[in-house]
């Protein structure tokens, strides 16, 4: 069915928020089939909404902090505001102040988060504006953080990890609590790498796990981030290191991974496939175990 109905940004936002009349929503959905640019914008807005809900779900569930209540009100007015019954001027003032304060705090959180991570991480940049040879923002950020963790911790001979590899069950439980999901600690011994241990490091969207592996004097790092990202699977070089580190990123389910090697990007390109396949197979075995009755 063809429609000549005109749509604007208000209609697009209404469709994303579920605040548009059913007949108009149906016509707009049909129109989007021949308007890939608008369809891409809607997908980006939906991803942004999902990201904000994920980031601030715990904040929305918290009670209003006492410091945000109207403490400057006189005691008699404060008592009236707290008393049940008719909405007195004092009660209305209390509601306005508390609601406005909470709203400003949440808006501040959201604006700060958007400013810190950039809008591209929420998919707000139109696809055509992204250079085809540039990794998506989440993948670039994960690669950068993984390289920083590698150079910071794996050059420390005395304490490269917080929990040693011999305490693998304890390490897995710690990662699971901090990353919000069961994490399998990959065994890479058949590829010649021994687990040294791991630690928690800052991630773009919360805590991330950093695992260290050793093969003689060489070190391999694996950063695990609880954030689904585009699966670009590329290998890059960390220009901040001489010789440069090799860094590879990929996604698997709800997690993003970054593998770092001080053997360099050329070595990592040649050896990435079996290492990545091993990590993926073990992670999916965890998912299968969790799904079993």
C-alpha positions, 0 to 999 in steps of 0.5 A: 500500500502506497502512502503520500503522508508526510513525516517529520522528526517528531514522527520519527521520535514518536515511533521510537518512543511508542508515542504515535497513533497506530495508523500513523505508525503503520504508515511511517513503518511502510515509508521507512522501507524506501527511506534507508537514511531515516530507518538508520536514524531510528535504529541509532536512536533506539540503540541510544535509548538501550544504552542509556537504559543500561547505563542508568538502570541502577540509578533510576531504581535508587531512592531520592537522596535526602540531600535532594529534598527541600531542606531549606523549607521551614519546619512547619511547611516541611511538615505540611509537605510530608503530610498526606491529604490535600496538595497544599502549596508547601506539598506542591513546592516539595514535589516540584523541587524534588522532581526537578532536582532528580531530573537535573541530576539524571540529565547531568549523568546522561550529558556527562556520559554522552560527553565522555564516550562520544555520540558515535558510540551510540550510533548517532553518526550517520553510517555514510559519515564513517570512514570505511577504513576506521574501526567503530568507536567501541572497537577503537576504544577497547583496543586503546584500553587493552594496549594501555593495560598491557603496557601498564601491567605486563611490564611490571615483573613484581605484580602484573596481576591481582589474582594469580592463574592458580586461583582461576575459579576465584578469578572467574567469580570476580570477573562474573560479579564485576562484568555482570555475567558468567565469564569463562577464563580461556585456557590457551595452554595448547597454543603455548600460553600459560595463564598468569592471572588477571585483574579488573581494569576500567572499561568504556561502559563499566568494569572490564577484565584483563587476563595475562598469559605468558610464554617465556619472556613474551606476554599476551593480554586478553581484555574482556568487556561487557558490551556488544560491539561491531565484530570487526576482527581487525589487527592494529598496531599500538603506535605508543610502544616501541616496538609496537604492540599488536592489538586485535578486537572482536565481539562474541555475544554480549562481550567484546574482546581485545587480544594484545601481544608484545610480539607485534602486529605481524605475529598477531595477524598470523596467529590470531585465528586459532587464539580467537577461535579457542576463546570463542569456543570456550566462551560458547561452552559457558553459554551452553552450560548455562542454558542446560537444565 
